[in-house]
Amino acid sequence: MQDHYPTRRTGEPQLFARAEPVARRAWQPGAPLSAEQIAQFDRDGYLVWEDVFSEAEMTVLQSETGRLLGDPAGLKDETVIAEPGSREIRSIFEIHSQSPLMARLASDERLAGVAGYLLDDEVYLHQSRLNYKPGFKGKEFYWHSDFETWHAEDGMPHMRALSMSVLLAENTPNNGPLMVIPGSQHVFVACVGETPDDHYKASLRRQEYGVPDENTLAELAHRQGIVAPTGRPGTVIVFDCNTMHGSNGNITPFPRANAFLVYNAVSNRLAAPFAAATPRPEFIAARGAERVVPVSGQICAAAPESLEGVAA
């Protein structure tokens, strides 16, 4: 397969213009987003979508988040990632196959339907996880483009994927919210350094390969600025797979928790990795490409125990 975005192959960083659309489908009557929202996503590479979920739904999801964080022994061991130098939980992967409520969230038409519209295709869940930044101890996520890693280490061919971060706790300017560089999705930053074997074992805690160089980051930030979207629980932040993003550590007493869902177009299913010897495990990068069947209605505590609608 032709590699349109070569990375981790030279000793110098390179920049490539994006060769494909961001929003794959223009607004039309009946669209799940407004014309202005779709235009912003296409232009800036991200969208803050407020009040997607009700207070009652968030109470259910927050309770489930507490259960997952409070009983990691009941989860698949490899999916629970600790903070560097700490036993505090940083991320729990594959939450859609370990929690019926998180499976219901991932298949909700308010998320999956919007993803399918923006990508103009049926979608499947490439990755799901709970990102948690405990008070005082939550570490940073360094600047990166998700697509660079998904392309290099998972074999994602094209930029036809997006992420949705569902805010489960209030994200303030102080507790390490997501930061994005608007418009950065239009440029692919090829990184330096050959991918180590089993790189994921270190990169899920602290990423050192597949991160952009400081000169390129400075150029992008000076030219386009940095925005830190915030919001109360129930807000959803949607961002393109190639949007440059990161977050600071959390030294406040206020924890931050987000459900992080990655939707990939079925037509963009994974191939062999473009810059790694072997693909990452299934719990990080699903290779089955089984489509998400959107489900309507409110999320409630009586959600069915099946995982219907989302591939495990």
N, C-alpha and C positions, 0 to 999 in steps of 0.2 A: 504494500500500500504506500502511495506517495506521502511523504512527510511534508506537510505545508508549513509546519512550525518547528524546525529543528532547534534543539536545545541541549545543553550539557555536552557539547561536542568540541568546543574550542576553548582556548584560554582567555578569550575576550568576550564580554557581553555583546549581544547584537539585538537590534530592534527590527521587527517586521510589522508592516502594516496589516491590520486584520483584513482577511480576504473574504469575509462573509458578513451577512447582516447581524444586527443585535436583536432587535424586535423583528421576528420573522413574519409577522402578520399585522397589517394596518388595522386601525379601528374600523369597525362597522357596527351597525345597529345590533344590539343584543350582546355585544362584547362584555366580558366580566370586569373590564377596567374602562375608565373614561379615555377619550382621545388624548387629554392632557397627561394622564398617567402613562400611557403607552409612549408618548413622545418623550417624557422625562426619562423613562427607562432606556429608551433608544439613545438619547443624547448623553445622559450622565452615567449609565450603567448600573443604576440602583433606583429603588423606589421605596419610600416609607409609606406604609399602608396602615392607617390607624383604625382601631376599633373593629378589627376583623372578627374577633371572638368576644363573646359576652362575658360579663363578670362571673356568671354561673359556670360557663364553660372553663374559664380560667381557674376557678376554684377546683374543679375536677382535675384539670391538667397539672396544677400546682401540687395537689395531693399526690398524684401519681409520680411527679418528679421527686417529691420527698421520699416516697417509697423506694424508688430506684436508687437514690443516693444513700438511703439509710440501710439498704440490704444488698450491698454489692456481692456478697457471698452467693446470693441467689441468681447471679448473672453469669454468662459465659466469661470465664476468667480473662481471655485474651481481649475482650471488648472493653474492659475497664482500664482506663489510662490514668495514671497518677501524675501529679505535678512534678516537675524536675526537683529532685532533692527533698521530696515530701511524700507523705502518704495520702494527702488530700486528693480527691478525685478531680481530674481535669476534664475528662470526656468519658462518656459511655457510648460506644458505637452500636450499631445495629439495633437501635431501640425499637424499631418497628416489628422486629421478630421476637422481641423479649417482653413486649407490653402490648396487649390488645388495644389499650387506649391510645398509645402512640401510633399503632397501626391505623387506628381510626382517624387520628389527626393527619397522618401522611396521605390518606386517601380522600380527605375532605375536598369537596368540589371547589371550595373557596381557595384552596391551595393548588391541588392537582389540575383543576379546571383552568386556572389562570396560567399555570406553567405550560399546559398543553396549547393554550391560545398563543402565548408569547413565542413558543418554540414552533408553533404550527405543525404539530405532530402528536401522536400518542406518546405518552411518557412512561418511563419506569423509574424506580428509585435507585439511583446510583449509590447513594450513601445516606445513612441517617445517624444522628448522634445527639446526645445531650451535652452541651457545652456549659461548664460550670466554673465560675470564678468566686471562690469563697472569700469572705471578708478578710482583709489584712494579708492573705497569703496567695491570692490568685495571680498567676504569672501572665506575662504578655504573650500574644501571638504575633510573631514578627511579620513584616510586610511580605506579601506573596500574591501571586495569581493562582487560584485553584487550578485553572486549566493547565498551567505549566506542569504541575505535578500529575494531574489526571492524564495528560498527554504522555509525559515522559515515563511514568511508572505504572499506569493502568492501561494505556493504549487507547484513550479517547481520541478519535480521529479529528473531530471538528468542534468548533465553538458553538455547540447547539445544546447547551445545558445551562441551568441556573440554580441558584440556591435561595432558600427561604428560611429566614431566621425568625422563629416565633418567640416573641419576648414573654418569658414566664415570670420574670421579676422586672421591676422597673430598671431600665437602663438610663443612667444619668450621665452628665458630662464627667462625673468623678469616679465612677466605679468600673472603668475599663470598657467603655462601649466600643462597638465596631467603629473603625475609621476607614473611609474610602477616599480614593483619589478620583473625583468625577471625570469622566471621559477617558480614563485610562484603559477601558475595555477595547478601544480602537487600536491599541498598540500591543503587540506580543513582545515581551521582554525575554529573550533567550538567556538562560543562566549558564554559569561556568561550573566545572567540576563534574567528574564522572560519578554516576549514581553508585553508592556502595551496595553490596549485597544486603538484603533484608533491611533496607534503609528505613522502612516504616517503623521498626522497633525503636529507633531513636527519634525519628522526625515527628511522631505523634506527641512526643513530650517537648522537644525543642528542635525546630527545623534548621539545618545548616546548609543543606544542598537544595537547589531549587528555589533559592531566595535571590531577589534582584540585587545588583550592585548599588552602592550608595550614590554614585554619580548619576545613574539613571533615575533612581528614586528622587533625588534632589531636583533633577530637571523636570520630572513629571509634577512634583509638588509645587515648585515655583511657578510653573506654567499654568497649572490647573487647580491648585489648592487642595486642601484636605478638609473633609466634612466628617463629623462624628454624629450620625443619626442616633437619636434617643427616642424613648417612648415608654409608655406605661404597659403593663401586661395586657395582652390581646393585640398589640401592634405586630405587624409582620414587615420585616425588611427583606425586600427582594433584590438580588443583585446578580449580574451576569457572571458567567464562569471565569471571564478574563479580567474582571474589575480588580485592580490592585487594592488590597485591603489588609488590615491588621488591627491590633488593639493593644492598649497599654495594660500594665498590671493593675490590680485592685488593692490599694492600701487603705480603703475605707472600711468601715464595719458592715457595709451593705453588700451582700452577695449579689452576683449576677448569674442568671440562668436562662439559657435559650435552647429551644429545640431546633436543630439544624437539619434541614431536609434538602437533598440534592436531587433534582429531577433532570433526567437526560432524555433526549429524543430517542425513540425506539430505533429510528433510522441511523442513529449515531452510536450504536452499541459498540462495546469495546473490542479492539483488535489486540494484537501483540503489543507490548510496551514499546515505545519509540526510543527510550533511552534508559532501559533497565534490563537486566538479564532475565528476570522472571517477574510476572505480575504480582501485585500485592494481594493479600488474602481476600476472600469473598466478603468478610465482615466490613472491609474498608471500601471495596469496589465490586459491586455486584456485576456478574458477567451474564446472568440469565436473561436480562432484558425483558422480564415479564411485565406487561403493561399494568399501570395503576388504573383501576376502575373507579372513577370519582363517585363519592357517596354524598348525598345531600342530607340536610337536617342538622340539628344541634348535637354537639358532643355532650354525652351525659354519663354519669357513673354506671349506668346500667348497660354500657356498651357491650355488644356480644363478645364472647370469648374467642371467636374465630378471627382469623386474620384475612378475611375475605376482602378482596380489592387490592391487596398489596402482596407482592411476592416476598416470601421469606428469604 
